Every structure is written in structure tokens, then in C-alpha cells.
Amino acid sequence: MIDMQDPSPSDVIVAKGLTHSYGEGELKNEILHQLDFRVLAKEVTLLVGPSGSGKSTLLTLIGALRSVETGSLHVLGRQLLGASENELMAIRRRIGFIFQSHNLVASLTVLQNVQLLLQLAEPDPKLRQERAKAMLDAVGLSARLHHFPDELSGGQRQRVAIARALAPEPDLVLADEPTASLDSKSGQDVVELLGDLCRRRSSAVLLVTHDLRLLKDADRIWGIEDGRIHPWEEEEAKHNLSH
């Protein structure tokens, strides 16, 4: 087991003995086994592992989208084990989510998609538009404000998703396979962009992937396989992910 201390001010995520199962009785299947790990502010942390290793389940627990069953999970200074729905909702509002499928609203323009997520963070429509424009400029899409998602490339749509997630200035960004549908150059650009924007905002990024091309862009790497987590070595990653 990894030696873990109590959460410090630089810790955005701290898990101790985190375990999660699906099903009951004879059908019970333990997906995550006694996980101990941490994610720090101003870092891009990769969670690397093959399909079925528990990556997405872990991400939903961290994102307060699923209740913690056993063990300790502190996210943004709050204990999620036993947290009420209102407490979980408060945590979710401080997290930016980025998914492989982008989840953009097809009937809204690029600018409108980003503004949509800012409604709670910024009630003033004028300031909301200014913040959305500034974030889209930061991701290199100032010339595409009034385009619709179907008029953009895959890489551009992912940049919109990043702008939308970061516009409310979240303390944590959770990205689930955000580069899976992108070519090598676009994928590397996305990760570098996430890292740059979040370091400037003192946020943290936890990026779930099985894409070995991203290893060199991370500050920290955790490996997960068969529901167990450990510090990850590149050579070990190449061996396990090739099987």
C-alpha cells in the first residue's frame, strides 16, 4: 500500500482505501480495490490503464457523480464518503468535465455553448459573453465564435469543450479519454492547452487515458489495472497496455 499522509493545501484529490463494487451477493463485482493516491494543484495527472480497469468508475466517484461506498475520498477539501446530495452538488459546481464525445449542443453556436455553462457562475449576460469570448480566444477559436459544432473539426470541437469546462474557472478538471478521437498532433495540443490554462488558474487536471502518446506531457502518472492503482512507469505502461 502507498504511504499516504492527510490532505494538505496542495492536494486537490486524496483517496485512501477507496473501494467500489457493482451488484449484490454472489453477483457482487469489486471494481476498485483499496485505492490510495493523490492529485495536486497546478499539475496534469494521468490515470493510465487498459479498458475495463476501473478508470471511468473512479472518475465518476471523484466527480461526485456516484456515491462513495467504502474508504476515504477527499475532493477539493471535502470528504465525499457520506456526503449529502447538496454537498455533492456543491462539489460538482467546482469541477469542469471534459468527455471524449464533446457533448456540445448542436443547435447552439460555439459562443453559446460556452456561455451556457457560465449561467450559474456569471449572472450578467454581458460579462458572461466577455468571459466566454476570452476563453475561446485562449483556446485559439476567436474566429469560430458563431460557427456550429458540425462546422468544426474534431480537434476544434474538443477545444470548445475545454473552453466550456474552464470558463467557470473550476478548481479541478476531469477529462475522460479527451484525445481518443484525435490525431497525434491534436491530442498533444489538447493536453498542453489543458495544462497551460489550469496552471495559470492554480487548478488541477486528472486525465483518464490509455493513450501512451500523452505520457510525456504529464506531471504525474498513476497506473490502474484490475481495479488497483500504483505509481506508473513508462516501460511498464507500454508492456501492459499492449496486452
BALOBA-1460 file (C-alpha; in Angstrom, 3 decimals):
// residues 243
<rec num="1" residu="m" x="0.000" y="0.000" z="0.000"/>
<rec num="2" residu="i" x="1.199" y="3.514" z="-0.842"/>
<rec num="3" residu="d" x="2.182" y="5.656" z="2.156"/>
<rec num="4" residu="m" x="-0.425" y="8.425" z="2.304"/>
<rec num="5" residu="q" x="-0.493" y="11.418" z="4.621"/>
<rec num="6" residu="d" x="-3.527" y="13.529" z="5.497"/>
<rec num="7" residu="p" x="-4.680" y="16.036" z="2.820"/>
<rec num="8" residu="s" x="-2.522" y="19.162" z="2.518"/>
<rec num="9" residu="p" x="-3.440" y="22.543" z="0.968"/>
<rec num="10" residu="s" x="-1.868" y="21.470" z="-2.346"/>
<rec num="11" residu="d" x="-3.953" y="18.280" z="-2.503"/>
<rec num="12" residu="v" x="-6.980" y="18.500" z="-4.789"/>
<rec num="13" residu="i" x="-7.816" y="14.782" z="-4.554"/>
<rec num="14" residu="v" x="-6.780" y="12.348" z="-1.824"/>
<rec num="15" residu="a" x="-8.082" y="8.765" z="-1.773"/>
<rec num="16" residu="k" x="-7.359" y="6.237" z="0.970"/>
<rec num="17" residu="g" x="-8.607" y="2.671" z="0.858"/>
<rec num="18" residu="l" x="-11.177" y="3.614" z="-1.787"/>
<rec num="19" residu="t" x="-13.189" y="0.550" z="-2.825"/>
<rec num="20" residu="h" x="-16.215" y="0.270" z="-5.100"/>
<rec num="21" residu="s" x="-18.388" y="-2.648" z="-6.206"/>
<rec num="22" residu="y" x="-21.314" y="-3.335" z="-8.514"/>
<rec num="23" residu="g" x="-24.055" y="-5.845" z="-7.791"/>
<rec num="24" residu="e" x="-25.047" y="-7.717" z="-4.644"/>
<rec num="25" residu="g" x="-24.434" y="-11.149" z="-3.110"/>
<rec num="26" residu="e" x="-22.992" y="-13.725" z="-5.499"/>
<rec num="27" residu="l" x="-23.184" y="-11.172" z="-8.322"/>
<rec num="28" residu="k" x="-21.097" y="-8.603" z="-6.448"/>
<rec num="29" residu="n" x="-18.100" y="-7.478" z="-8.507"/>
<rec num="30" residu="e" x="-15.436" y="-5.328" z="-6.856"/>
<rec num="31" residu="i" x="-14.289" y="-2.827" z="-9.481"/>
<rec num="32" residu="l" x="-11.898" y="-0.738" z="-7.369"/>
<rec num="33" residu="h" x="-9.700" y="-2.277" z="-4.660"/>
<rec num="34" residu="q" x="-8.267" y="-0.236" z="-1.774"/>
<rec num="35" residu="l" x="-7.038" y="2.698" z="-3.877"/>
<rec num="36" residu="d" x="-4.526" y="5.116" z="-2.336"/>
<rec num="37" residu="f" x="-3.490" y="8.105" z="-4.468"/>
<rec num="38" residu="r" x="-3.447" y="11.877" z="-4.660"/>
<rec num="39" residu="v" x="-3.722" y="14.662" z="-7.282"/>
<rec num="40" residu="l" x="-2.022" y="18.027" z="-6.718"/>
<rec num="41" residu="a" x="-2.903" y="21.568" z="-7.755"/>
<rec num="42" residu="k" x="-1.181" y="23.011" z="-10.839"/>
<rec num="43" residu="e" x="-0.434" y="19.523" z="-12.170"/>
<rec num="44" residu="v" x="-1.668" y="17.425" z="-15.065"/>
<rec num="45" residu="t" x="-2.106" y="13.933" z="-13.680"/>
<rec num="46" residu="l" x="-2.716" y="10.975" z="-15.985"/>
<rec num="47" residu="l" x="-4.641" y="7.893" z="-14.961"/>
<rec num="48" residu="v" x="-3.443" y="5.212" z="-17.377"/>
<rec num="49" residu="g" x="-4.825" y="1.734" z="-17.838"/>
<rec num="50" residu="p" x="-6.488" y="-0.693" z="-20.247"/>
<rec num="51" residu="s" x="-10.230" y="-0.865" z="-20.922"/>
<rec num="52" residu="g" x="-12.162" y="-2.315" z="-18.014"/>
<rec num="53" residu="s" x="-9.546" y="-1.379" z="-15.419"/>
<rec num="54" residu="g" x="-11.876" y="0.898" z="-13.451"/>
<rec num="55" residu="k" x="-10.786" y="4.289" z="-14.839"/>
<rec num="56" residu="s" x="-14.240" y="5.612" z="-15.686"/>
<rec num="57" residu="t" x="-15.772" y="4.337" z="-12.435"/>
<rec num="58" residu="l" x="-13.086" y="6.162" z="-10.475"/>
<rec num="59" residu="l" x="-13.700" y="9.354" z="-12.442"/>
<rec num="60" residu="t" x="-17.425" y="9.299" z="-11.623"/>
<rec num="61" residu="l" x="-16.631" y="8.884" z="-7.916"/>
<rec num="62" residu="i" x="-14.192" y="11.812" z="-7.955"/>
<rec num="63" residu="g" x="-16.657" y="13.919" z="-9.922"/>
<rec num="64" residu="a" x="-19.366" y="13.329" z="-7.282"/>
<rec num="65" residu="l" x="-21.500" y="11.632" z="-9.914"/>
<rec num="66" residu="r" x="-21.573" y="8.390" z="-7.925"/>
<rec num="67" residu="s" x="-21.684" y="7.827" z="-4.162"/>
<rec num="68" residu="v" x="-18.549" y="6.632" z="-2.349"/>
<rec num="69" residu="e" x="-19.202" y="3.265" z="-0.665"/>
<rec num="70" residu="t" x="-16.029" y="2.365" z="1.230"/>
<rec num="71" residu="g" x="-12.830" y="4.215" z="2.091"/>
<rec num="72" residu="s" x="-11.966" y="7.882" z="2.146"/>
<rec num="73" residu="l" x="-12.149" y="10.279" z="-0.810"/>
<rec num="74" residu="h" x="-11.382" y="13.966" z="-0.270"/>
<rec num="75" residu="v" x="-12.054" y="16.196" z="-3.281"/>
<rec num="76" residu="l" x="-11.366" y="19.926" z="-3.052"/>
<rec num="77" residu="g" x="-11.086" y="19.651" z="0.708"/>
<rec num="78" residu="r" x="-14.411" y="17.863" z="1.194"/>
<rec num="79" residu="q" x="-14.952" y="14.259" z="2.293"/>
<rec num="80" residu="l" x="-17.267" y="12.567" z="-0.234"/>
<rec num="81" residu="l" x="-17.945" y="9.463" z="1.848"/>
<rec num="82" residu="g" x="-21.332" y="10.057" z="3.443"/>
<rec num="83" residu="a" x="-21.788" y="13.443" z="1.743"/>
<rec num="84" residu="s" x="-25.358" y="14.654" z="1.160"/>
<rec num="85" residu="e" x="-26.723" y="15.341" z="-2.323"/>
<rec num="86" residu="n" x="-26.451" y="19.087" z="-1.687"/>
<rec num="87" residu="e" x="-22.790" y="18.673" z="-0.692"/>
<rec num="88" residu="l" x="-22.102" y="16.595" z="-3.799"/>
<rec num="89" residu="m" x="-23.795" y="19.213" z="-5.968"/>
<rec num="90" residu="a" x="-21.622" y="21.935" z="-4.446"/>
<rec num="91" residu="i" x="-18.509" y="19.909" z="-5.336"/>
<rec num="92" residu="r" x="-19.718" y="19.287" z="-8.898"/>
<rec num="93" residu="r" x="-20.062" y="23.027" z="-9.435"/>
<rec num="94" residu="r" x="-16.321" y="23.407" z="-8.774"/>
<rec num="95" residu="i" x="-15.361" y="20.741" z="-11.323"/>
<rec num="96" residu="g" x="-15.016" y="21.049" z="-15.094"/>
<rec num="97" residu="f" x="-15.874" y="17.909" z="-17.061"/>
<rec num="98" residu="i" x="-14.456" y="17.050" z="-20.499"/>
<rec num="99" residu="f" x="-15.548" y="13.900" z="-22.309"/>
<rec num="100" residu="q" x="-14.448" y="12.064" z="-25.437"/>
<rec num="101" residu="s" x="-17.761" y="12.789" z="-27.181"/>
<rec num="102" residu="h" x="-17.532" y="16.585" z="-26.563"/>
<rec num="103" residu="n" x="-21.246" y="16.750" z="-25.557"/>
<rec num="104" residu="l" x="-21.731" y="20.072" z="-27.326"/>
<rec num="105" residu="v" x="-25.261" y="21.295" z="-28.068"/>
<rec num="106" residu="a" x="-25.565" y="21.043" z="-31.845"/>
<rec num="107" residu="s" x="-28.195" y="23.791" z="-32.126"/>
<rec num="108" residu="l" x="-26.021" y="26.361" z="-30.317"/>
<rec num="109" residu="t" x="-23.039" y="28.255" z="-31.674"/>
<rec num="110" residu="v" x="-19.558" y="27.852" z="-30.236"/>
<rec num="111" residu="l" x="-20.016" y="31.038" z="-28.187"/>
<rec num="112" residu="q" x="-23.441" y="29.957" z="-26.939"/>
<rec num="113" residu="n" x="-22.134" y="26.539" z="-25.894"/>
<rec num="114" residu="v" x="-19.525" y="28.150" z="-23.659"/>
<rec num="115" residu="q" x="-21.945" y="30.754" z="-22.309"/>
<rec num="116" residu="l" x="-24.385" y="28.001" z="-21.370"/>
<rec num="117" residu="l" x="-22.107" y="26.644" z="-18.647"/>
<rec num="118" residu="l" x="-21.416" y="30.134" z="-17.327"/>
<rec num="119" residu="q" x="-25.022" y="30.887" z="-16.380"/>
<rec num="120" residu="l" x="-24.539" y="29.909" z="-12.736"/>
<rec num="121" residu="a" x="-21.057" y="31.397" z="-12.406"/>
<rec num="122" residu="e" x="-21.838" y="34.737" z="-14.078"/>
<rec num="123" residu="p" x="-25.437" y="36.083" z="-13.983"/>
<rec num="124" residu="d" x="-24.659" y="39.230" z="-16.008"/>
<rec num="125" residu="p" x="-25.227" y="38.393" z="-19.719"/>
<rec num="126" residu="k" x="-22.657" y="40.949" z="-20.925"/>
<rec num="127" residu="l" x="-19.930" y="39.724" z="-18.576"/>
<rec num="128" residu="r" x="-20.860" y="36.131" z="-19.389"/>
<rec num="129" residu="q" x="-20.307" y="36.792" z="-23.073"/>
<rec num="130" residu="e" x="-16.994" y="38.541" z="-22.388"/>
<rec num="131" residu="r" x="-15.739" y="35.599" z="-20.304"/>
<rec num="132" residu="a" x="-16.808" y="33.114" z="-22.975"/>
<rec num="133" residu="k" x="-15.072" y="35.098" z="-25.717"/>
<rec num="134" residu="a" x="-11.885" y="35.402" z="-23.658"/>
<rec num="135" residu="m" x="-11.758" y="31.660" z="-23.036"/>
<rec num="136" residu="l" x="-12.417" y="30.820" z="-26.691"/>
<rec num="137" residu="d" x="-9.641" y="33.216" z="-27.642"/>
<rec num="138" residu="a" x="-7.349" y="31.374" z="-25.196"/>
<rec num="139" residu="v" x="-8.023" y="28.076" z="-26.996"/>
<rec num="140" residu="g" x="-7.499" y="29.644" z="-30.433"/>
<rec num="141" residu="l" x="-11.124" y="29.779" z="-31.576"/>
<rec num="142" residu="s" x="-11.852" y="33.514" z="-31.654"/>
<rec num="143" residu="a" x="-12.568" y="33.220" z="-35.397"/>
<rec num="144" residu="r" x="-15.164" y="30.468" z="-34.859"/>
<rec num="145" residu="l" x="-17.458" y="32.105" z="-32.287"/>
<rec num="146" residu="h" x="-20.575" y="31.917" z="-34.436"/>
<rec num="147" residu="h" x="-19.952" y="28.536" z="-36.030"/>
<rec num="148" residu="f" x="-21.971" y="25.486" z="-35.029"/>
<rec num="149" residu="p" x="-20.315" y="22.277" z="-33.742"/>
<rec num="150" residu="d" x="-20.985" y="20.419" z="-37.014"/>
<rec num="151" residu="e" x="-18.929" y="23.051" z="-38.840"/>
<rec num="152" residu="l" x="-15.807" y="22.318" z="-36.776"/>
<rec num="153" residu="s" x="-13.126" y="19.642" z="-36.915"/>
<rec num="154" residu="g" x="-12.785" y="17.086" z="-34.113"/>
<rec num="155" residu="g" x="-9.869" y="18.992" z="-32.624"/>
<rec num="156" residu="q" x="-11.784" y="22.271" z="-32.722"/>
<rec num="157" residu="r" x="-14.829" y="20.713" z="-31.053"/>
<rec num="158" residu="q" x="-12.588" y="19.393" z="-28.288"/>
<rec num="159" residu="r" x="-11.178" y="22.892" z="-27.829"/>
<rec num="160" residu="v" x="-14.722" y="24.202" z="-27.416"/>
<rec num="161" residu="a" x="-15.318" y="21.512" z="-24.787"/>
<rec num="162" residu="i" x="-12.154" y="22.628" z="-22.986"/>
<rec num="163" residu="a" x="-13.190" y="26.295" z="-23.148"/>
<rec num="164" residu="r" x="-16.640" y="25.407" z="-21.811"/>
<rec num="165" residu="a" x="-15.170" y="23.380" z="-18.934"/>
<rec num="166" residu="l" x="-12.609" y="26.032" z="-17.960"/>
<rec num="167" residu="a" x="-14.749" y="29.167" z="-18.422"/>
<rec num="168" residu="p" x="-16.291" y="28.944" z="-14.907"/>
<rec num="169" residu="e" x="-12.704" y="28.718" z="-13.555"/>
<rec num="170" residu="p" x="-13.063" y="25.293" z="-11.895"/>
<rec num="171" residu="d" x="-10.673" y="24.089" z="-9.230"/>
<rec num="172" residu="l" x="-10.487" y="20.646" z="-10.848"/>
<rec num="173" residu="v" x="-10.836" y="19.411" z="-14.422"/>
<rec num="174" residu="l" x="-11.754" y="15.772" z="-15.072"/>
<rec num="175" residu="a" x="-11.140" y="14.612" z="-18.627"/>
<rec num="176" residu="d" x="-12.271" y="11.151" z="-19.782"/>
<rec num="177" residu="e" x="-10.358" y="9.982" z="-22.872"/>
<rec num="178" residu="p" x="-10.437" y="13.502" z="-24.408"/>
<rec num="179" residu="t" x="-7.935" y="12.619" z="-27.148"/>
<rec num="180" residu="a" x="-9.318" y="9.241" z="-28.236"/>
<rec num="181" residu="s" x="-10.821" y="10.570" z="-31.474"/>
<rec num="182" residu="l" x="-7.950" y="12.950" z="-32.285"/>
<rec num="183" residu="d" x="-4.768" y="12.550" z="-34.294"/>
<rec num="184" residu="s" x="-1.410" y="12.660" z="-32.510"/>
<rec num="185" residu="k" x="-0.781" y="16.388" z="-33.016"/>
<rec num="186" residu="s" x="-4.300" y="17.448" z="-31.997"/>
<rec num="187" residu="g" x="-4.198" y="15.181" z="-28.949"/>
<rec num="188" residu="q" x="-0.887" y="16.611" z="-27.753"/>
<rec num="189" residu="d" x="-2.162" y="20.164" z="-28.341"/>
<rec num="190" residu="v" x="-5.245" y="19.442" z="-26.213"/>
<rec num="191" residu="v" x="-3.189" y="18.168" z="-23.268"/>
<rec num="192" residu="e" x="-0.699" y="21.041" z="-23.466"/>
<rec num="193" residu="l" x="-3.578" y="23.515" z="-23.615"/>
<rec num="194" residu="l" x="-5.245" y="21.964" z="-20.567"/>
<rec num="195" residu="g" x="-2.004" y="22.055" z="-18.615"/>
<rec num="196" residu="d" x="-1.207" y="25.651" z="-19.522"/>
<rec num="197" residu="l" x="-4.650" y="27.026" z="-18.757"/>
<rec num="198" residu="c" x="-5.043" y="25.145" z="-15.480"/>
<rec num="199" residu="r" x="-1.583" y="26.009" z="-14.143"/>
<rec num="200" residu="r" x="-2.324" y="29.664" z="-14.726"/>
<rec num="201" residu="r" x="-5.530" y="29.261" z="-12.720"/>
<rec num="202" residu="s" x="-3.973" y="27.072" z="-9.985"/>
<rec num="203" residu="s" x="-6.365" y="24.262" z="-10.904"/>
<rec num="204" residu="a" x="-5.630" y="20.555" z="-11.329"/>
<rec num="205" residu="v" x="-6.260" y="18.208" z="-14.248"/>
<rec num="206" residu="l" x="-6.952" y="14.496" z="-13.938"/>
<rec num="207" residu="l" x="-6.934" y="12.965" z="-17.385"/>
<rec num="208" residu="v" x="-8.072" y="9.372" z="-17.881"/>
<rec num="209" residu="t" x="-6.492" y="7.725" z="-20.917"/>
<rec num="210" residu="h" x="-4.948" y="4.651" z="-22.461"/>
<rec num="211" residu="d" x="-3.103" y="6.847" z="-24.990"/>
<rec num="212" residu="l" x="0.644" y="6.339" z="-24.485"/>
<rec num="213" residu="r" x="1.415" y="9.416" z="-26.575"/>
<rec num="214" residu="l" x="0.384" y="11.609" z="-23.631"/>
<rec num="215" residu="l" x="2.791" y="10.190" z="-21.040"/>
<rec num="216" residu="k" x="5.483" y="12.782" z="-21.714"/>
<rec num="217" residu="d" x="3.052" y="15.674" z="-21.174"/>
<rec num="218" residu="a" x="2.075" y="14.694" z="-17.618"/>
<rec num="219" residu="d" x="3.440" y="15.969" z="-14.311"/>
<rec num="220" residu="r" x="2.356" y="12.777" z="-12.547"/>
<rec num="221" residu="i" x="1.130" y="9.364" z="-13.733"/>
<rec num="222" residu="w" x="-0.931" y="6.788" z="-11.868"/>
<rec num="223" residu="g" x="-1.489" y="3.358" z="-13.354"/>
<rec num="224" residu="i" x="-4.652" y="1.369" z="-12.811"/>
<rec num="225" residu="e" x="-5.189" y="-2.267" z="-13.751"/>
<rec num="226" residu="d" x="-7.786" y="-4.732" z="-12.479"/>
<rec num="227" residu="g" x="-9.041" y="-2.043" z="-10.121"/>
<rec num="228" residu="r" x="-5.685" y="-1.492" z="-8.380"/>
<rec num="229" residu="i" x="-3.613" y="1.677" z="-8.568"/>
<rec num="230" residu="h" x="0.107" y="2.392" z="-8.332"/>
<rec num="231" residu="p" x="2.704" y="4.927" z="-9.495"/>
<rec num="232" residu="w" x="3.256" y="4.218" z="-13.172"/>
<rec num="233" residu="e" x="6.483" y="3.620" z="-15.032"/>
<rec num="234" residu="e" x="6.539" y="4.197" z="-18.780"/>
<rec num="235" residu="e" x="8.084" y="0.850" z="-19.653"/>
<rec num="236" residu="e" x="5.517" y="-0.939" z="-17.521"/>
<rec num="237" residu="a" x="2.768" y="1.029" z="-19.242"/>
<rec num="238" residu="k" x="3.981" y="0.004" z="-22.680"/>
<rec num="239" residu="h" x="4.044" y="-3.628" z="-21.638"/>
<rec num="240" residu="n" x="0.610" y="-3.731" z="-20.002"/>
<rec num="241" residu="l" x="-1.291" y="-1.594" z="-22.485"/>
<rec num="242" residu="s" x="-0.032" y="-3.677" z="-25.390"/>
<rec num="243" residu="h" x="-1.849" y="-6.731" z="-23.993"/>
